[in-house]
Amino acid sequence: MSTSSRFTVALHILTWMALVSRQREIVTSDQIAASVNTNPVFIRRILGLLEKAHLVTVQHGTGAGWKLAHKAEEISLLDVFQAVEQAPLFEMHHSQPNQACPVGRGIQPALKGFYENAENALKQQLAQTTIADVLQETLTFA
């Protein structure tokens, strides 16, 4: 039961693009993959989700590649999260708990409110941080 790394990889992609956009506007998935240290195919899948959310754009043909659709200061972490994470942050059981058991019968309704509150708090926090903030913080460790 591992969590997805899509959000972390998407943040890495956009932060790297924000950094290199100072020298070049268009970057390739191979260039991004070198920074993330993963397969360019995986990078293209994430970029596809980011494009669908209008956070990046793709240029085809000569000079093909990707670029940020907005300034790094205008892209919140919530924008990125919503682009790449379609499932709820916390999921319930994959099969129905035993309804004859008092815990099995009541656990899902009890957890639903806790999970919703936690996810809302996370989203509020993500909305307050931008890719520019992540880049600035990242460079303090470089």
Secondary structure, 3 states (H helix, E strand, C coil): CCCCCHHHHHHHHHHHHHHHCCCCCCECHHHHHHHHCCCHHHHHHHHHHHHHCCCEEEECCCCCEEEECCCHHHCEHHHHHHHHCCCCCCCCCCCCCCCCCHHHHHHHHHHHHHHHHHHHHHHHHHHCCEHHHHHHHHHCCC
